[in-house]
């Protein structure tokens, strides 16, 4: 199951933080595993998801809480029941 609202919320958070920190887009792509500008553009538009393996890379590059990014990443693919389960077992 895909959750477009969660996908867009995470993409907007990342895009806003890139702008806030003044990070070069190409440098961010290299640091976080996006291989092409089109794949990164597709991600920012909400057409694709952030992968779990990218969570620590994104959190470090953008100086964000890794657990928050992890939960937002999990929300891209999981329903409310699953997210409640994750929240009970992942301390925030």
N, C-alpha and C positions, 0 to 999 in steps of 0.2 A: 504494500500500500504506500502510495506517495502522498506527502502532505505539502502541497504547493505553498501554503502560507508559511510553514516552517522553513522551507527552502528559501523563500524570498526574504524572510526576516534575517536569516543568517547571511545571505548574500549582501543585503543592505548594511548590516553591521560591519562586514568586512570592507565593503566599498567605502563606507563613511570613515572607518578607522584608517584606511590607506590614505585618504585625503587629509584627515586630521594630522597624521604623522608626516605627511609629505613624502611618502615612500614611492619610489619609481615603480611603475606597474610591471615593467619587464624584470626588474630585480625581485619584486615580490613573487612573480611567477616562477622564477628560478629557485627561490628559497622554499617554495611550497609545492612544487611538483606539477604545476600546470605546464604542459609541453608546448602549447601553441597559443597565440593571441586569440584565436577563434574559440578554443576550448575555454579560456578564461572569460571571454566576452559572453559566451553561452552560459557559463556559470553565473556571472553577475546579472544576467537577464532572467535567471530563474529556470532555465531549461535543463540544467544538469545539477547534480548534487555534489557537495563536498564529501570526500571519502574519509572514512575513519582514520586511515593512515596519515591523512593531511592535518588532522586536528592538532597534534603537538607542534608541527611546523608553522601552522597559521597562528596559533596562540603565541609562540615565541616571536615570530616576525612582527606581530602587531601588539605585543605586550598585553595580551588579554588572558583572562582566567581560563586555563585549559579545561577545567570541569564544565564551565559554562558553555564553551565551544563544543565540547563533547555532547552535552545534553541537547544543544541545538542541532547538532549533526544527527544524533539519534532520532530526534523529532521529525527529521525529513522523511523517514521511512516507517515510523511506528505510530500506532493509534494511541488514544488516551490511556487505555488499559496498560499497554506496554510501557508507556512513559511513566505512569504511576509506579509501576514495578521498578523501573530504573531509578526513579527518584528515591524510593525507599531504601535502595541499596547503594546508591552513589551519594556520598555526603557532599552537600553543597555549602 
